[in-house]
Amino acid sequence: MEAPWVVGCAVAAAAYAGRYSILAWNAFKARPPRLRRFYEGGFQSTMTRREAALILGVRERSPTDKIKEAHRRVMVANHPDAGGSHYLASKINQAKDMMFGKVKGSGSAF
């Protein structure tokens, strides 16, 4: 006599847990952009130090070790060998070079 009641309570608990999980997932996906982990904007025609910091997810005046760690983390997530884009990988590397002060193409050829 108690078995159907226990099964019914278990099914109801599973339904509530599923409903809560769906609501939590939707809230997670709809969080504001400042709480997201990676930069999701478009790229400027000439990369600035601010844009490079946004791409890597660090502050503009971050120490070298934090920049290296952020570059590695973002590159692992977007590496071409793991299904990422070659264009994004080049922009990530360009952002690292910008943060280290190694801007390519700024010298003149005499």
N, C-alpha and C positions, 0 to 999 in steps of 0.2 A: 504494500500500500504506500510506503514511503518512497520507493524507487522512482515512480513517475514524477513525484514532486521534486526529488533531488535532481533528476535529469532535466526537468523544466527550469530549475534554478540555474543549473550549469549552462544551459542554452541561453537563458536571459543574460547571464553574466558575460558570456562570450559575445553576444550581440552588443551589449553596452561597451565592452572593451574594443570591439571592432569599430563602433561608431566614434568612440573617443580617439582611436588611432587615426581615423580618416580626418577628423576635425583638426587634430594636432598636425598632421602632415600638410593640410591645406594652409594652416597658419604659418607653418615653417616655410612653405614656398612663397607666401605673400609677405614675408618680412621685408622691411625697408632696405634699400640698396646699401646703406652705410653699414649694415650688419652682415652683408654678404662677404664671402671670403676673397673673391678675385674681382679684378677690374672688368667691368662689362661695357665700357663706353667705346666709341669709335676712336680712331687714331687721328691726331693732328698731322698736318703736312710736314711740319718740322717738330721733332720730339723735344719737349722741354723737360727740365729736371722735375717739375711737378707731375707731368704725365708719366715719366719714368717711375717716380715713386708710387703713383697710383697703380701702375701695371704690376709692380713687384709687391705692393701691399705694405710698404714701409713709409716712414716719414722722410722728408727731404734731407734731413741732417742725421740720418741713421749711421751707426758705426759700420765699418767694413764687414765685420763678421755677421751682422744682421742682414746686410745686403746679400752676402753670399748664401746664407741660409734661405732667405726669401727667394732668391733666384733659383736655387736647387729645387725648392718646393713647387714653385710655379712651373719650372721646366719639366719636372717629373709628371705633372698633371697634363702638360700640353706637348710632350715630346712627339715628334713625327713617327718614331719607331713604335710608339704605343697608341697610334691612331690619331695623333694631334696634327695640327696644320704646320707646314713649313713656314708659312707667313707669320703665324703667331710665334713660333719659335724664334724667328729672326727678330721680331719686335721685342721679345723678352730679352734676347741677347743685346739688342740695341739699348734697351732700358738699363741693363746692367752696366754696359759701357758708359752710358750717360751718367749714371750714379757714381762711377769710379773716375769720371773725368776723362775718359778715353773716347772722345767724339771722333768718329771716322769721317774722313772727307773734308775736314775743316782746314787742312794744310794746303798750301799752294805748291804747284809743281813748277819749279824754275829750271 
